[in-house]
Amino acid sequence: MPQRLLRLCGGVASMTSQRQAGGDSDNPGGNFKGGLKGNILTPQGWISGVLRFDDGHITAIDGAEVDPDHNSDPYILPGFIDLHVHGGGGKDIMDGGDAVYVISAIHARHGTTSMLATTMTSPLSDLEQALEACGHACRQRRAGTARVLGVHLEGPYINPGKLGAQPDFAQEATLQKVARLSAMAPVKLITVAPEIAGHLDVVRTLSESGMRVQIGHTLGSYEDGVQALEHGASGFTHLFNAMTGFQARAPGMVGAALAHARYSELIPDLLHVHPGAIKTALRAIPRLY
């Protein structure tokens, strides 16, 4: 599939296909001046046709319904939006400085057009260094990079007993702590362990303010998960990983997600999560990403 992929990067089309078609719209599939021709993914499904653009903006999409498995034309997809980006190109968001630009450039080359720069559980000074750089990238996008929409704070407000790959700098969340970091860069998403004392109130207030709150790195019970969702949590961070598992008499945080969540992250690399677990999540959670 990557050899057939045409993607729209920041509203401007770029091509990563073996079929580097030039010329005009009579090409069976590919790009031409002012447009792209191929299998176009739309909100209504796949169509075979032409996507036209002018000055970086899509002006028209024309075509007919198609099953893309029945032809060899390129795929034309919207740019990906990634809500959980720690690094890329040998750099980590926690490096600060220009690292976020290196990361956003490498992700743009692979089809991500917008992203949330994601932090690690770290000392405050390290978090501030990272968020200062992310704030700058949010305000001043560089050519050829994915748009940095804001920050995903994955910690430090997690359970120290479920760190996973996170460093051991977990701490309790307060609204004042979150506000201090949000003043440096727009925090759009935050991962918390809801079972920590005081965190449910934080979840409610942040959710009411418009910030998305996800449940993750948690030793919480099924009941803790349900309560967090009732307090406004929007979903779960990397479902199945770094959270209490499902058992018949103790459904755990995984059970709360499968029974009640509308949204959840999942790492589908077949290393973090078994294929059967992925299929289970797909059947249970309407908006899995």
C-alpha positions in Angstrom: 0.0 0.0 0.0 2.7 2.6 0.7 3.8 2.4 -2.9 0.3 3.5 -4.0 -0.1 6.3 -1.4 -0.9 9.9 -2.3 -1.3 12.1 0.7 -2.4 15.6 1.3 0.1 17.4 3.4 -1.1 20.6 5.0 -3.6 21.1 2.2 -1.0 20.6 -0.5 -0.7 17.3 -2.3 2.5 15.3 -2.3 3.1 11.9 -3.8 4.9 8.8 -2.6 4.0 6.4 -5.4 5.9 4.3 -7.9 3.5 5.6 -10.5 4.8 9.2 -10.7 2.4 10.1 -13.5 2.9 13.4 -15.1 1.1 15.2 -17.8 -2.6 15.7 -17.8 -5.8 14.3 -16.3 -5.9 11.5 -18.9 -3.4 9.6 -16.8 -4.9 6.4 -15.4 -3.7 7.4 -11.9 -1.4 10.0 -10.4 -0.9 13.7 -10.3 -1.3 16.4 -12.9 -1.3 20.2 -12.8 -4.0 21.3 -10.4 -5.2 17.8 -9.4 -4.7 14.2 -8.4 -6.3 11.2 -9.9 -6.9 7.9 -8.1 -8.8 6.2 -5.3 -9.9 9.0 -3.0 -10.9 8.3 0.6 -13.9 10.5 1.5 -16.2 10.6 4.6 -18.7 8.6 2.5 -16.1 6.0 1.4 -13.8 5.3 -1.5 -14.4 6.9 -4.9 -12.4 6.7 -8.1 -11.9 10.1 -9.6 -10.1 13.4 -9.5 -9.3 15.7 -6.6 -8.7 19.3 -7.7 -6.8 22.0 -5.8 -5.7 25.5 -6.2 -3.4 27.6 -4.1 -3.1 24.9 -1.5 -6.9 24.4 -1.1 -9.1 21.5 -2.3 -11.6 23.0 -4.8 -13.5 19.9 -5.9 -13.7 16.1 -5.7 -15.4 14.3 -8.6 -15.8 10.5 -9.1 -17.8 7.4 -8.6 -17.9 4.8 -5.8 -15.2 2.2 -6.1 -13.5 -0.8 -4.4 -9.8 0.2 -4.5 -8.8 -3.4 -4.3 -10.0 -3.8 -7.9 -7.6 -1.4 -9.5 -4.0 -0.4 -9.2 -4.5 3.4 -9.0 -2.9 5.4 -6.2 -4.6 5.9 -2.9 -5.4 9.6 -2.0 -5.8 10.1 1.7 -6.2 13.1 4.0 -3.1 13.8 6.1 -3.0 11.8 9.4 -3.5 13.5 12.8 -1.4 11.9 15.5 -2.3 12.6 19.1 0.6 10.7 20.6 4.1 11.6 19.2 7.1 11.2 21.4 9.9 11.4 18.8 11.3 10.7 15.4 14.4 11.2 13.3 16.6 10.4 16.3 15.1 13.1 18.5 12.7 13.1 21.4 10.2 15.8 22.4 11.9 16.0 25.8 15.1 17.1 24.1 13.7 20.6 23.8 15.2 23.1 21.4 14.8 22.3 17.7 14.0 18.6 18.3 10.3 19.2 17.8 11.0 20.6 14.3 13.1 17.5 13.4 10.3 15.3 14.7 7.5 17.1 12.9 9.5 17.1 9.6 10.0 13.3 9.7 6.4 12.7 10.5 5.3 15.0 7.7 7.3 12.9 5.2 5.4 9.8 6.3 1.9 11.4 6.0 1.2 13.0 9.3 0.1 16.6 8.8 -0.9 17.5 12.4 0.3 16.2 15.7 0.4 16.6 19.5 3.9 16.7 20.8 3.9 14.2 23.7 6.0 14.4 26.8 7.4 11.9 29.3 7.0 11.7 33.0 10.0 13.9 34.0 11.2 16.5 36.5 9.5 19.9 36.2 12.6 21.6 34.7 12.7 19.1 31.9 9.0 19.5 31.2 9.3 23.2 31.1 12.2 23.0 28.6 10.2 20.7 26.4 7.0 22.8 26.6 8.8 26.0 25.8 10.1 24.5 22.6 6.7 23.0 21.8 5.0 26.4 22.4 7.4 28.0 19.9 6.6 25.3 17.3 2.9 25.8 17.8 3.3 29.5 17.1 5.8 29.3 14.2 5.4 26.3 11.9 8.4 25.6 9.6 8.0 24.6 5.9 7.9 20.9 5.4 6.8 20.0 8.9 3.6 18.6 10.4 1.5 21.3 12.3 2.1 21.0 16.0 -1.4 21.5 17.4 -0.3 21.4 21.0 0.9 19.1 23.7 -0.2 15.7 25.1 1.0 15.5 28.7 1.6 11.8 29.2 2.4 12.1 32.8 3.7 13.1 35.3 0.2 12.6 36.8 0.2 8.8 36.6 0.4 5.9 39.0 4.0 5.2 40.0 3.1 1.5 40.1 2.2 1.5 36.4 5.0 3.5 34.8 5.5 1.2 31.8 8.3 2.9 29.8 7.9 6.2 31.8 10.7 7.4 34.1 10.0 7.3 37.8 9.0 10.9 38.3 5.2 10.5 38.8 3.4 13.0 41.0 -0.1 14.1 41.9 -1.9 16.5 39.6 -3.2 19.9 40.7 -4.9 22.5 38.6 -2.1 24.9 39.4 0.5 22.5 38.1 -1.4 22.0 34.8 -2.0 25.7 34.4 1.7 26.5 34.8 2.6 24.1 32.0 -0.4 25.2 29.8 0.9 28.8 30.0 4.1 27.6 28.1 2.3 25.6 25.3 -1.3 24.7 24.6 -2.0 21.4 26.5 -4.7 19.8 24.4 -4.6 16.3 26.0 -3.5 14.9 29.3 -3.1 11.3 30.6 -3.9 10.7 34.2 -4.4 7.9 36.6 -7.9 8.6 38.1 -7.5 6.5 41.2 -5.0 8.9 42.7 -6.5 11.1 45.4 -7.9 14.3 44.1 -7.6 13.4 40.4 -11.3 12.9 39.7 -11.9 16.6 40.6 -9.0 17.6 38.3 -10.5 15.4 35.5 -13.8 17.2 35.8 -12.4 20.7 35.9 -10.0 20.1 33.0 -12.7 18.4 30.9 -15.1 21.3 31.5 -12.4 23.7 30.4 -12.2 21.9 27.0 -9.0 19.9 27.6 -9.3 16.2 26.6 -8.4 13.9 29.5 -7.4 10.2 28.9 -7.0 7.4 31.4 -3.7 5.7 31.4 -0.7 4.3 33.4 -3.2 3.3 36.0 -3.8 0.7 38.7 -7.4 1.7 39.0 -10.3 -0.6 39.1 -13.3 -0.9 36.7 -15.2 1.4 39.1 -12.4 4.0 39.0 -12.6 3.9 35.2 -16.3 4.4 35.1 -16.1 7.2 37.6 -13.5 9.0 35.5 -15.6 8.7 32.4 -18.6 10.1 34.3 -16.3 13.0 35.4 -15.6 13.9 31.8 -12.6 11.7 30.8 -12.8 11.2 27.0 -11.0 7.9 26.6 -7.9 5.8 27.3 -4.2 6.0 26.5 -2.7 2.9 24.7 -5.5 0.5 25.7 -4.4 -2.8 27.4 -0.9 -1.4 28.2 0.0 0.0 31.6 -3.4 -0.5 33.1 -5.3 -3.2 35.1 -6.4 -6.1 32.9 -9.7 -7.9 32.5 -10.8 -10.7 34.7 -14.2 -12.3 35.3 -14.7 -10.9 38.7 -12.5 -7.9 38.4 -12.9 -6.3 34.9 -10.3 -3.7 35.7 -9.6 -0.6 33.6 -9.6 -2.6 30.4 -13.1 -3.7 31.3 -14.2 -0.1 31.8 -12.9 0.8 28.4 -14.5 -2.1 26.6 -17.8 -1.6 28.3 -18.1 2.2 28.2 -15.5 4.0 26.1 -16.3 5.8 22.9 -12.6 6.7 22.3 -9.3 5.0 23.0 -5.8 4.8 21.7 -4.3 1.4 20.9 -0.8 0.5 19.7 -1.4 -2.0 16.8 2.2 -3.1 16.2 1.4 -6.7 17.2 4.1 -6.4 19.9 2.2 -4.3 22.5 -1.2 -5.9 21.8 -2.2 -9.3 20.6 -4.3 -9.4 17.3 -7.2 -11.0 19.2 -7.2 -8.0 21.7 -7.2 -5.6 18.8 -10.2 -7.3 17.3 -12.0 -7.2 20.6 -11.3 -3.5 21.0 -12.5 -2.8 17.4 -15.8 -4.5 18.1 -16.3 -2.7 21.5 -15.0 0.9 21.0 -16.6 3.0 18.2 -13.7 5.4 17.8 -10.4 3.5 18.2 -7.2 5.2 17.1 
